[in-house]
Amino acid sequence: MTTRDLVLAALFTAIIVVLGLIPPVPLPWLPVPITAQSMGVMLAGCIIGAKRGALAYALLVVLVAIGLPVLSGGRGGLGLLMGPTAGYIFGWIVGAAVTGLLAERLVAERQSAVRQMAGFFLASAIGGILTVYALGIPVVWLVAGTPLDTVAMGSLAFLPADLLKAAIATLAARAVIIGYPLLPHRV
């Protein structure tokens, strides 16, 4: 990993923090709002790749652990990393890696725009949604004691917004691949 890789990962950590400043959308029937910060998983994986994307989120988790208010709503602290949403927070690291791995395999600069966008969307949906849900839902069940099927059904409320985030990440990643050809190859 080069200094350039570390700088890109740190830059994306800053972008993820800024995404947390966007006001969350509350859902009246659930205690957890929809936030833009989870879209960073998709953006980081698609734009800077698996290793750098995962590193960006690992750095975010370190910032949360030391108590900086970097999560949506100005939250931070070790308690969040041991609470019901910890699986989602740690799942972001794995989700960024999975998104990046899939984007690296599915998208190439010489492909048609449609194929690139399909690859970015698929990578975002699998890495940023399925992977994060797969790690987050069981932790809510274990920590909060909420029945697993109830947690899974409750998570479906976030699916439309997460699919919209995948579409936005797809457009952003496609714009970057066209507009910034000097961006180091995703590794």
ABEGO torsion letter per residue (X at the ends): XBAAAAAAAAAAAAAAAAAAABBBBBBAABABBBBAAAAAAAAAAAAAEAAAAAAAAAAAAAAAAAGBBABBGGBBEAAAAABAAAAAAAAAAAAAAAAAAAAAAABBAABBAAAAAAAAAAAAAAAAAAAAAAAAAAAAAAAAGBBAAAAAAAAAAAAAAAAAAAAAAAAAAAAAAAABAABBBBX
